[in-house]
């Protein structure tokens, strides 16, 4: 009996999560401005490598997730959740597309050979209250990005995908 209790305690200890605040979870999809879905993030122009949460107090201030790896997820994952370390409060929450070089892609990016392309969250920041030990959900956020020329570019009659 003592072995069973010890085993259960050992298993329970390995599943613990530090809860120093609240967490945020979101799922996203990527589409071109003309409505075409983009399943492969490498087909975006500029290429969206990762997606980062933007977490700013509703009253103003710095982005709590800027520069934090725990707030950034591969674009192809289409889902991410922060650790439970966001202090309780009201926040403006959004997603930021990020390039492979770490650049915030919400500004237009010049392309080799001329032209620009851009990516951005398809919705304005959403105000949510984060509580300690609570998971706050952002439901299905849209990321809008231009379709890369190699994937169909501006030809809205073709699916934005690798040939």
C-alpha positions in Angstrom: 0.0 0.0 0.0 2.8 2.4 0.8 4.3 1.8 -2.6 1.1 2.7 -4.3 0.8 5.9 -2.3 4.4 6.8 -3.1 3.8 6.1 -6.8 0.7 8.3 -6.9 2.5 11.1 -5.1 5.4 10.9 -7.6 3.0 11.0 -10.5 1.1 14.0 -9.1 4.3 15.9 -8.5 5.4 15.6 -12.1 2.1 17.1 -13.4 2.2 20.3 -11.4 2.2 23.7 -13.1 3.3 26.9 -11.4 0.4 29.3 -11.1 1.7 32.8 -10.5 -1.1 34.5 -12.5 -3.4 33.8 -15.4 -2.8 32.3 -18.8 -4.0 33.1 -22.3 -4.9 30.6 -25.0 -5.7 31.2 -28.7 -6.2 29.4 -32.0 -5.7 31.2 -35.3 -6.1 30.8 -39.0 -4.3 32.6 -41.8 -6.0 34.0 -44.8 -5.3 36.4 -47.7 -7.1 39.8 -47.8 -9.2 38.4 -50.7 -10.5 35.7 -48.4 -8.3 32.8 -49.7 -7.2 30.5 -46.9 -3.5 30.0 -46.4 -2.8 26.6 -44.8 1.0 26.8 -45.2 2.5 29.8 -43.3 5.4 29.7 -45.8 2.9 30.9 -48.4 2.5 34.3 -46.6 4.2 37.4 -47.8 6.2 38.2 -45.8 6.6 34.7 -44.4 5.0 34.4 -40.9 7.3 32.2 -38.9 5.7 32.6 -35.5 2.7 34.2 -33.8 3.2 36.1 -30.6 0.6 37.2 -28.0 0.4 41.0 -27.4 -0.7 41.6 -23.8 -1.1 45.2 -22.8 -2.9 46.6 -19.7 -6.1 48.2 -20.8 -5.0 51.3 -19.0 -1.9 51.4 -21.1 1.7 50.3 -20.7 4.3 47.9 -22.2 3.5 44.7 -23.9 4.0 42.0 -21.3 4.8 39.4 -24.0 7.3 41.4 -26.0 10.6 39.5 -26.2 9.2 36.5 -24.3 9.7 33.1 -25.9 6.9 31.6 -23.7 4.4 33.9 -25.6 5.5 32.9 -29.1 4.4 29.9 -31.1 5.2 28.4 -34.6 2.6 29.8 -37.0 1.9 26.3 -38.4 0.8 25.2 -34.9 -2.3 27.3 -35.3 -2.6 27.3 -31.5 -0.7 28.5 -28.4 -1.1 29.1 -24.7 1.1 31.2 -22.3 2.2 30.0 -18.9 0.1 31.0 -15.8 2.2 34.1 -15.1 0.1 37.0 -16.4 -0.7 39.3 -13.5 -4.5 39.6 -12.8 -6.1 42.6 -14.5 -7.9 43.9 -17.7 -5.8 43.6 -20.8 -5.9 44.4 -24.5 -5.1 41.0 -26.1 -4.1 40.4 -29.7 -1.8 38.2 -31.9 1.2 39.6 -33.7 2.6 37.8 -36.8 6.4 37.6 -36.5 9.0 36.9 -39.3 11.9 34.4 -39.1 14.2 37.3 -38.2 12.0 38.2 -35.2 10.6 41.3 -36.9 7.0 42.3 -36.1 5.2 41.9 -39.5 2.4 44.3 -38.7 4.3 46.9 -40.7 4.7 46.7 -44.5 7.9 44.8 -45.4 9.8 45.6 -48.6 10.6 42.6 -50.8 13.7 41.9 -52.9 12.9 42.9 -56.4 10.5 45.6 -55.3 7.1 45.7 -53.9 5.8 45.4 -50.3 3.6 42.9 -48.5 2.2 42.9 -45.0 0.6 40.7 -42.4 -1.5 41.6 -39.4 -4.0 40.4 -36.9 -7.4 40.6 -38.7 -9.1 41.9 -35.5 -8.5 44.8 -33.1 -7.2 44.0 -29.6 -9.9 42.3 -27.5 -10.3 43.4 -23.8 -10.3 40.5 -21.4 -10.0 40.2 -17.7 -7.3 37.8 -16.5 -7.6 36.2 -13.1 -5.0 34.2 -11.1 -5.3 30.5 -12.0 -7.7 31.2 -14.9 -7.2 30.4 -18.5 -8.5 33.3 -20.7 -9.5 32.2 -24.3 -9.2 34.2 -27.5 -11.6 32.5 -29.8 -10.4 31.8 -33.4 -8.3 34.8 -34.2 -7.7 35.7 -37.9 -4.3 36.6 -39.1 -4.4 38.3 -42.5 -1.3 38.2 -44.8 -0.6 38.7 -48.5 -0.2 35.5 -50.5 3.4 35.0 -51.6 4.0 35.2 -55.4 5.3 31.6 -55.5 2.0 30.4 -54.0 -0.4 32.2 -56.3 0.3 35.8 -55.4 -2.4 38.2 -56.3 -4.3 35.7 -58.5 -7.5 35.4 -56.5 -8.7 32.6 -58.9 -6.1 30.2 -57.5 -5.7 28.7 -54.0 -2.8 30.3 -52.1 -0.7 27.2 -51.8 2.7 25.8 -52.8 2.7 24.5 -56.5 
